[in-house]
Amino acid sequence: MNDVQWTNAERTAPSVAPAPDRKQSISRWSLVISSCVLSLAPIIATGARAADAEILGDPAQVLGAESCAKCHEHEVAQWKYTPHFSTFETLHRNPDAKEIVRRLDLVSVKRNPTCVRCHYTQQQVGERVRVVAGVSCESCHGAAKDWVALHNDYGGAQLAKETETDAHRQQRIDASIAAGMNNPSNLYLVARQCLACHTTPNEELVNVGGHHPGSPDFELVSWSQGIVRHNFLRTDGKANASSTPEQLRVMYVVGIMADLEASLRATAEASRKAPFGVAAAQRAVGLKHRLHDISKKMSDAHVQQAVDAALAVELKLNRRDALTAAADTVGKAAFDFATKADGKELAAIDPLLPKTADYKK
């Protein structure tokens, strides 16, 4: 793609991609969406992400969903009703998925890193590495071996969550994040996992394999608060709680910023004018518009920092370094925003939020 066409794409792309029929079947949804990844490199204390972070987690660090079910029984039960779970039994039988594998000259859907990184969870036991689930707990929250003990420590062997002090809770969260956990106390840590696959960041997969170049209508609130919602922690396991308006406001902004970051990274990887590069650039343009709309309704230094970084970079071929630097800035701004934002102060963006009826069913 030449410079003029990239520039024209930026001028003409719609601010919001048209959404397909939301009543599509779960089986189709599980193929079209590339689900959240096994794990990205952990966010360091500043919130910056390594530009060359390995998307695949280490299978030797994966414990499996059953290890989470010991304390999160209700969350795991809810997961089993979702496309994230069912893809393990359905995707490898799907004719479209088989055709993509054929075009890429791969062995099978479940036996190649291209498909596995977004659609499955791998685990290593001894010398054997195998697919053990679809998109599971550790796909979003990170391979758990190094952080699960920290996550479960409420201040001592005999102490429970109910007696944990606020200071220890924060210490526990910080230690878990430093050890590689994508803790939802900072929404960006989970959002980036979703977007690392929902933007399909693989040029060959799209241009040669014919895979869809990302989920065009992905938006964090509507895609996380429907069928995949699992907020039992807030009710001590009694109910799958809905997020509050304050939480949804923060989630919406973080989701747009994480999507913009991922789209800029995908654009940086484009090597030629083809569906992958065109879709990535147009997605990034739409997200620039959406984040700009957000910035006009609220005053926040982190949001403005992300807007400025995105507007300063040209969506052109051979701009890898500049686009990656912009993505780094947007990602750090998203992390910092998610750390400090107070949803009570963001009511002005309520008209931008999706309606409950639009949540993924």
C-alpha positions, 0 to 999 in steps of 0.5 A, a space after each residue: 500500500 502506498 502513502 497516498 492510499 494509507 492517507 486516503 484510508 485515514 480520511 475516509 474510514 468510518 469512525 465505527 465499523 458496521 456491526 454484523 447481525 448480533 443474533 449470529 450463532 455461537 458456533 459462528 462467533 467462535 470461529 470469526 472472533 479470534 479469542 483472547 491470547 494465552 499471555 503477553 509479556 507481563 506489564 512492568 511497574 511503569 505499565 509499559 509493554 515490551 514491543 516484541 512481547 511473546 504472545 504465546 505463554 509458556 505451556 510449562 507455566 499453565 496449570 489449567 482451569 481446574 486449578 482455578 476452580 478450587 476457589 472460583 467454582 462459579 466462574 469456571 462453571 460460567 465459562 463452560 457456557 461460552 464460546 471460549 470453552 466450546 471452541 475446544 470441541 467445535 473449531 477443529 471440525 469447522 470447514 472454514 477453519 480447516 480451509 484456512 489450515 490447508 491454505 497455510 499448509 499447517 498440520 491441523 487446527 489444534 497442532 500449530 502455533 498460529 491457531 493455538 495462540 488465540 483459540 486454545 490453551 496449551 499445557 506442558 506435562 513432563 516433555 509433552 505439550 498438548 492442547 487442554 482447553 479452548 480459551 480459558 482462565 489463563 488465556 486472559 489472566 496469564 499462565 498461573 504457575 508463578 503467581 497463583 500462590 501470591 494471588 491466594 495469600 491473604 496474609 498468612 496460612 490461616 487467614 482468609 479473604 474476609 480478614 485481609 487488610 486493604 494494605 495487604 490486598 494491594 501488596 498482593 495484587 502488585 506482587 501478582 501482577 509483577 509475577 505475570 498475572 493480568 489482574 482485573 484490578 487494572 482493566 487494561 491488563 485483561 483488555 490487551 489480552 482480548 485485543 491481541 487476538 481480536 485484531 488478528 495480528 498475523 499478516 500471513 493468516 489474513 492475506 494467505 489463510 483468508 482468516 477474518 482480519 479481526 472482529 470488526 465490532 469488538 468493543 470491550 464493554 459489550 463483548 465482556 458483559 454478556 455471555 462471558 461475564 463472570 463477576 461472582 467475586 463481588 457477591 461472594 459467589 451468590 450471583 453473576 453481578 453486573 458491573 456498575 455504571 462507574 466501572 463500565 465507564 472506565 472499561 469503555 475508555 480502557 477498551 478503546 485505548 487497548 484496541 487502538 494500541 493493538 491496531 497500531 501494532 498490527 498496522 506496523 506489521 503490514 508489509 504490503 497493500 492487502 486485506 491485513 494492512 488495510 483492515 488494521 489501518 482502517 481500524 486504527 483510524 476509526 479508533 482515533 476518532 472514537 478516542 478523540 470523541 471521548 477526549 472531547 467529553 472528558 478531561 484526562 491527561 492519559 487519554 489526551 496523551 494517547 490521542 496525541 500519540 495516535 494523531 502524530 503518527 502516519 498510517 503508512 507502510 514502512 513506519 514500523 518504528 514510529 507506529 510501534 512507539 505510538 502503540 507503546 505510548 497508547 498502551 502505557 497511557 491506558 495502563 495508567 488511566 486504568 490505575 487512576 481513573 474514577 468512574 464517578 467523574 466520567 458520566 459525560 461519556 455515558 452517551 457513548 457506551 453500548 446499551 445492555 441490549 447490545 451485549 454479546 449473547 
